[in-house]
Amino acid sequence: MRAIVFEDYKTFPTLKEIDRPTPGPGEVLLKVAGAGACHSDVAIYDVFEADTPGRVPPSFVLGHENSGWVEELGPGVEGFEKGDAHLVYGPVGCGRCKACSRGQDTYCENQATNPYMGIGLGRDGGMAEYVSVPARNLVPLGDADPMAAAPLSDAGLTPYHAIKLALPQLAGGGKTALVIGLGGLGQIGVQILRALTGATIIATDMKPEAMAQAEKYGAVTVPGGDDQVDRIRELTGGRGVDAVFDFVGAAPTIGVAMASVAVQGRVTIVGIDGGAHPWSFFTAPNEAELTSTYWGTIEDLHEVVAMYRAGQIVPEVERFSLDDGLEAYRRLQAGELSARAVVVPHSS
């Protein structure tokens, strides 16, 4: 079968022929419906080096945002029908520790000794015609479109988990939320905030077209610039924002987040740009929380799928054939995409 493979650090991936996987015990072989191209993939092949913390050694098939149709069951697997559509939960922990027993594979206690981080992150992913995944990691999609759903396994799950943890700050009237960065995760984050809260949603970005898209989902937008924080605070009556979600994670955006948050508010860094921020008792608002999240739980993903099937989340996607998959990564890396690139290997 054909697959897009990460073969070495600082090396653009290749489209090549590899063996079709055979599902092992407890696994299911999926005929891939869609595989989302994510900036994390670009980091794997273009940013990471052999000594980078959190690296995932080559070689393996890329693609950690996956959906597909059941093709074949491995030994010991029951309860799945061939042709049924599922979304794939990407993280894979040890399956034995307390965190994994709760479906929190991203907090696996044995992460340092696991052979890989997840599907498409050390283990062969979905940028291929077929992918083999643990049966436990499948979330049924019913009759919902699996191709458009593929990015939800990260671009939907990650903002959902961050927002769900911050809901106490957004409970009640007169609350405000700020979304910094309106890429794929930020746009879905705006939709999730609209569906789950009554908060006024403020969104900020440097791209006018991204802000226009967020306005369609009900956000009030503020462009980047010297008066960015002042304008955000003006929208809150000077009080500051109750819950801030930074989907970039660069030093300047963290600075905007901390300058915009209210007393007893919460700042969640979701983006992994690696920025740092100096903290001082005398400059940070009293009892304001600064935290980070990573991906989410499989229970969260079931809830994301429920929102997708109810029409509360509508991912903006641009579809590419597998033959054009490398072009999708090139455009992603060049910042030329306005929607989530989804590779659809079996599209006619």
Helices and strands as residue ranges (DSSP letters): E 2-6, E 14-17, E 27-36, H 39-42, I 43-47, E 60-61, E 65-73, E 85-88, H 98-101, G 105-107, G 111-113, E 118-119, E 122-123, E 130-134, G 135-137, E 138-140, H 146-149, G 150-153, H 157-165, H 167-170, E 176-180, H 184-196, E 200-205, H 208-216, E 220-223, H 228-235, E 241-246, H 251-260, E 261-269, E 289-292, H 298-309, E 317-320, G 322-324, H 325-334, E 340-343
